[in-house]
């Protein structure tokens, strides 16, 4: 793991560090509701940039068949923080699928879907009316749209990399079991590595979520990369600090979305390979998260010591009920936001090495790490026998939290865009 001096990178920025910036942010999907790590990351960053004085515009897509059209309440939430919003629907109708197929020779399926579903004349008219000074591709799949808009409007653009996407998709394919999922992932992997390199090479700046990812791309000649850590906002941190539990009824807990292949694989590995090695009949393990898949539901029923908590309204009141928070993830790139949020709890933290990859060494040291089932099970029982972490561990955790603040994210962003738009980023 690459060492990173995160304390020296922080700058003191005034509240209006981006007060002259008008930014159109283009994420892969709607950032609300915040029911996944990716959406949480995008939404918190949007709020941080707005809090630093930027005027925000939002251009993105919603999944019509899965989520339906965004309702009035969700649109009102977006409008409260964005001056202007432009949405397109991914419908998977025959004409859209045909358009994806026609573009398969030049783009991955997810990129093509966002291009062919966009009413480009209307989108360009909307963007001109917003008068952006900067475009932010917050995720890979809308990056071609961002490049097109930047060329039409004559403004710079930057790319926020959530992970090494072609590595991540290869891992998802390896873990996917349903034929339909596998076919979709294979269609998206076609040309994905090439497209990702092109975006990295042409962006005015690349904002990497992970120090490891940044080192990977720099080794390939991408020199305009900057580390921009994910944000844990004050509201979540204060809610977790303010939540209290009279007891800790769960020895351990896993939380996160319960449907993506990597998270389902993490639950499968833990339930089938780790939990049987924990011999205590009174051991209680909780699985909490959104949209649990049928497999996760079946895994939860397979051991009477497991309690499944589907679609919790708030996660903080649950986290304080566990002695140990676990991240048994088996694959991925970027930064696992789950691990970052675990830092803000008072519980012991146990993760595989993959779960803390991309984090500075000073942050990763806050976790007990184990990779094989027996070691993971041994640590589970050992940590759960101690009620709370020792003070030294809490001190390290407090220092680690500093690099996931809104101020740190804005500082990284301002440093990255200064060569592109010198008047937009105002340091103290």
N, C-alpha and C positions, 0 to 999 in steps of 0.2 A: 504493500500500500504506500502510496506517495505521501511524504510528509508535507504539511502545508501550514505556514505560520499565519493562522487566521487572525490573530490579535493585531498584527502589524498592518493588515489590509483594511482595517476599519478607518473610516474618515468621519469627521464631524461635518454634517451637512445641515444647512438651514432648512426650516420647514418647507420652503418653496424652492427646493433645489431644481425642480423641473418646471418652473412656473411659466415658461414660454413654450413648452412642448405641447404639441397636439398630436397624440399618438393613436393610430388605428392598430389595435391588437387583433390578430387573426389566429385564434386557437383551432385545434382540430375539431372541436365540438363545443356545444354550449357549456360554459363553466358552472352552470347551476342546473339542478340542485347539486350541492357538493357531496356526492355520494361515492366518490372514488379519489384515490390519491392524486391522479392527474388533474382532475377538476379542482381539487383543493389548491393545488400548486398554482394553477392559472389564476384562480379567483383571488387568492391572497396577494399575488403579484400585481394584479390589476388595481386592487385597493391600495397597495403600497405606492404605486406610481401616481395614482390620483391623490393620495395623501401628501405626496411630495410636490404637488402643484400642477401636474400634467392634466390636460383635458383629454378624456378617453373616448374613443370611438370603438365599437365592437362589430367585427364582421366574422360570422361563423355559421356553422351548419347544425341542424338538429336531425335526429333519426326519427322520421315520421312513423314507420311501422312499429318501432320499439317504444318510443316515448310519446308519440302524438304531438300535435302542435302546441308550442308553449302557451300556457294560460296567462290570464291577465295578471295574476299575482307574481309569477316569475318574470314577466316583462316589466312589471313595476319595480322589482328588485334590480333588474339590470339598468333600467332608466334612472334609478336613484344614483347610480355611480358612473353612467356613461352618457355623454351628451347626445350621442346618436348611435343607433343600432341597426344593423342590416343582417337579416337571417335568410338562409336558404335551406331547403328541405332535401335530405337524401331519402328518396322514396323506394328505390329498388324496382321501379316499374320497368317494363320491357324496353322502353326507349332509353332510359338511363343506363340499363345494363348493356344495351347495344352500344351506347356512347363510350362506356368504359372499355368494351371490347375493341372498338375502333382505335382507341388510344393506348392499347396494351403494349404496342411496340415501343412507345416512348416513356410511359409512366407506369408506376405500380398502381394497382386497382384503387387503393384509398386516395391516391393523388388524383387519378382520373375522375373519381366520383365527385370530388369537390369542384373540379373544373367544369364538368358537363352539367352539374345541377345549378350552376350560377348563371343568372341573367346578367351577362357581362355589360351590356349598355346601361342597364339600370344601376348596376354596382358601381361602374365608373362615374356615373352622374352623382350617385350618393357620396362617393369618396371625394369628388371635387368639391361638393357642397360642404363637406366637413373641413376641408383645407388642412390636411395633415402636414406636419413637419417631419414625421418619422413613421415608418411602418414596422411592426413587430410580428414576425411569424412565430407564434408561441406554440411550437410543435411543428412537425415535419410536413404534414399532409396538405396544409394550406399554403406551403411555401411557394409553389408555382404561381398561385393567385397573387401572392405578395410581390413576387418579382415582376409580374405583369403590371400590377398597379404602380409599383415604384417607377417603372419605365414610362408609363403613361403620364404620371404626375410629376416626374422629375424630382423625387424625394428619396433620401436614403432609406435602407431597410436593414434590420438585424434579425438574427435567428436565435431563438431560445431552444437549445437541444435538451430534451428530457431524458435521453439515453442514446446509446448507439443503436439506432432503430433496427438496422438489419440484423444485428446480433440478437436483439430482443425478440424480433419476429421469428427468427430461426429457433429460438428456445420455445416460443409459444407453439410453433408447429410440432416440435419434438414432443411436447406435453399434451397436445390436443388429441382427443380420442374420437370425436364425432367426425364422420366423413365430410359433412357440410362445412364444419369449421376448418378442417384440413384443406379443403379445396379453396376456401376463401383466403386462408393464410398463404397458400402456394401462389395464388394470383397476385397477392400483394408483394410477395418476395421477388417476383419477376422484375428485375431492374432496380430493386430498392437500394442496394449498396451503391450503385452508380449514381442514382438520383440524390442520395444523401451526401455523397462526396461533392456533387455539383453545388448543392445548397451551401455546404460548409465553405466551399471555395469562393462563391460569389457574394455571400453575405458581407455587409460592411463590417460586422462584428458577429462573433458567435458567443453566446452566453451559455456555458456548459453548467449543467446541474451538478456534475461530479468531477472531482479532481482527477480520478482515474480516466474518465472519458476525455478530459482535456489533454492529458498526457498522450492518450492514444491518437487523437487528431493532430496534435503538435508533431508527433513522430511522422505523420503523413504530410507535413508541410503546412498545416492550417495554423498560421501564426497569429491571426487576429482573434484568438480565443481568450475568454475571461471566465473565471469561476464566479457563478452567480448562484449561491446556495438557495434552496427552497426556504420558504418563510413559515414560521410558526407564529401566528398573530397573537397579539396580547390577549384578545378575548378568549382564545382557546387556553392559553397558558394560565390566565386568571381563573377561568372556569375550572380547570383541573386542580389548581392550587386551592380553590375555594370549596371543592367537593370533598365531602367527608363521609366515611363509612364507619359505623360502630364496630364492625368487624371486617375481616377479609375472608369471606366465605369460600373464595376460589384459591386454590393453590397456584394455579397458573391460568393465563388467558391469552388467546390470540384474537386480534381484531383486524378488520380490513374488509374490502369487498370480497365476496365469497363466490365469484363466478368466473373471473379470468383464469386461464389455465395455470399460470404460475402460482396464484394464491390457492387454487384447488389442489395443486400438486403439493404445496406446503402443508396443507391440512392433511392430505392423504399420507404423506411421509410421517408426520407427527403421530397420527392416530394409529396407523398400521405398523410402524417400525419403532417408535419411541415409547408411546404410552404402554404397550404390553410389557416393557421392561421396568415400568414403575409398578412395583408389586403391591403398594399400599391400597387396600380395598376402599378406604375412605377418601382417596385422592379425588379432588374435584377440579375439572378443567372446563373452562368456558370458551366457546367460539362465538364471537359477536361480529356482525357485519351485514352489509347490504346484499340483497338479492341472492341468497344462498342457492347454489345449483342443486339439482337432484342428487348428485354424488356427495356433496357436502352434507346434505340432509341424511343420506344413508350412512355416511361415516359417523355422524353424530349419534345415530341410533345404535351403532355397533358396539358401544361401550357405555354401560350404565353410569359411568363416572363423568360423562360429558353432558354439558348443558349447551344447547344451541340458542343464541339470542339473535333472532333475525331482525334486520332493519331497525336498529335502535334509533330513537329520535335524537338522543345525545349520547356521545361515547364517554365523555369525561366522568359522569357518575358511575359508569361501569368499571373504568380502569382502576379506580381507587379501591375496588373490591378484590383485587388480585394481589397476591404476594409476589408473583413473578409474571412479567410480560414477556412473551416469546415471539420470535420471528424466525420460523424454521424454513424460510424460503430457500429453494434449491437452485434457482437460476435467475438471470436477469442482468441488466446493466443500469447505468445511471445511478440514482440514489433512491433507496427505498424510503419513501416518506413515512411509512409506518415506524421505522427505526428512529427517525428524527423526532416524531411526536412522542415516542416512548421516553425520550430524554426528560420530558417535562413531568413525568410521574414520580412518585416516591417508591415505586416497586423496584425489585431487582430486575435487571435486564439481561435476557439470554437470547443469543442470536447465532445463526450460522455465520461464517465469514462472508458469504455472499450478501447477507442481510446488512452488513456494515461497509460493503465495498463502496468506494467513491467518497467516503467521508475522511476528513483529515484524521491523522493518527491520534491526535488528542481527543477527538470525539469517539473514535472506535474503542479507545481504552475504557470508556464508560460501560462497555458491555462485556459480560462473560461470553466467551465464544466457544462453540462446540460444533463439530461437523458430522461425526458418526453417531448412530442412534444410541449406543451405550453411553458415550460421553455426555450426550444431550440429556439422557435420562438421569444419569448420576448428578449432573448439575441441577436439574429440576428439583430433585429431592433435597440436595444440599442447600440450595438457595431458599427453598420454601420453608426450611426449618428455622431460618433466621427471620425475625419479624420485619425488620426494616434495614436498608443498606447502611453501612457504617458512614460516619460523618465525612471521612476522606473521600468516599465515593460520591457523596452529595456535593462536596466542594468541586470535584472535577466536573460533575454534571452541570453545576451552575456556570462554570467557565465555558463549557462546551456550548451551552445554549446561546451564548452571545453572538455566534456567527449565523444564527438563523432568525435574526431580527429583521424587521422592515427596513431599519436604517442601513444594515449591512447590504441588503438587496438593492436598495436605491443607490448606495455608494458604488456597488459593482456596476450597476446599469449606467450611472452617470459617467464613470470612468470609461466604459466601453463606447459610449456614443459621443464623447467629447471630440475625437478627431473627425467625426462625421458632421456634427452640428455644434460647433464650439460654444454658441450662445445659449444652448439649451440646458447645460449642466453647470450649476453654479455652486462651487465649493465655498466654504466659509473663509 
